[in-house]
Amino acid sequence: MPERLGPPLETPLFERVALIGLGLIGSSIARAARHLNLARTLVAIDQDEAVIGRVKELKLTDEATTDFAAGAEGADLIILCVPVGACGAVAEAIKGSLKPGCIVSDVGSVKGSVIAQVQPHLPPGVSFVPAHPVAGTEYSGPDAGFSTLFFNRWCILTPPEGTEDAAIDRVRDFWSAMGSNVEVMTAQHHDLVLAITSHVPHLIAYNIVGTAADLETVTQSEVIKFSAGGFRDFTRIAASDPTMWRDVFLHNKEAVLEMLGRLNEDIALLARAIRWGEGDKLFELFTRTRAIRRGIISEGQETPEPDFGRRRDGQ
Ligand code: NAP
């Protein structure tokens, strides 16, 4: 619903914005920035000729190229929208094109690793303001994006120490204009928080769907037929982009392993409670978790509709 984004700005926030990687996130930024007039000139950069062709067909940007160095030339804001593991190589490819005063940012789901990969390539006079929009879907590519993806979602900025306030403010304004609520924290804290709120849940989903697929005593058709019992919601998450998520786990190794350790301990306690018939322990936990879901709904981060608003007759 683009009308929720509000009217276009009279004066663009940036003269020239280059988006590198026109997948779900990059193309969503392109659509929102275009709609809101956030850049006088919007440039799409992608390694794949076919994607650039599609970006042109969809008229997502003013310019579109597979030449990273040429596309980044003269930009005031460059946003890396590629998998976390590709950020270092992309930064290296554009480093000779960065004009003094330019801001480099990204959208990666892991921040510490991206800072370690990108920062060494940035010349003095270029600011780095890493960002993570906490918004997404299980779809990929330039057709998957939509302009309201970031509306009423959090965007976390993790500027390294010493980043100029003015650069942070400009990136904050960019995300606020797209409807995001912006918060600033350290990369280390971000990676720990997201390990438990996003990365481990994805790992659990990948795992449970994989386990169900491997079961020999339950047929594939039964798994699909009776999936509405809860399994189906895991399959949505487990359909997320394999490249993106492989990189997330490889680049947030420590925090994910720390949270997995905690999770394993808690699962062992649950197994024990079930084995010994400790219903009060189960009841107490399930009551607390129900309250957490209600908190997420009351903050507008989820629909209150039963079954995520699926049509009751469409199951
Ligand atoms: P996507 O739809 O798969 O798009 C990824 C883009 O990166 C594509 O344009 C792809 O190019 C490009 N790319 C892949 N490998 C590359 C490489 N080695 N060098 C240069 N470009 C490369 O993925 P996405 O969901 O937009 O994710 C992009 C970033 O956003 C990731 O860092 C992810 O962690 C972050 N993020 C994702 C979500 C989410 O839910 N999806 C949410 C928040 C943040 P091709 O055209 O060749 O495919």
Residues whose N, C-alpha, C, O or C-beta is under 5 A from the ligand:
A	BS01	NAP	G21 L22 G23 L24 I25 G26 D46 Q47 D48 V51 C81 V82 P83 V84 A86 V107 G108 S109 P133 A135 G136 T137 Y139 S140 G141 D241 M244
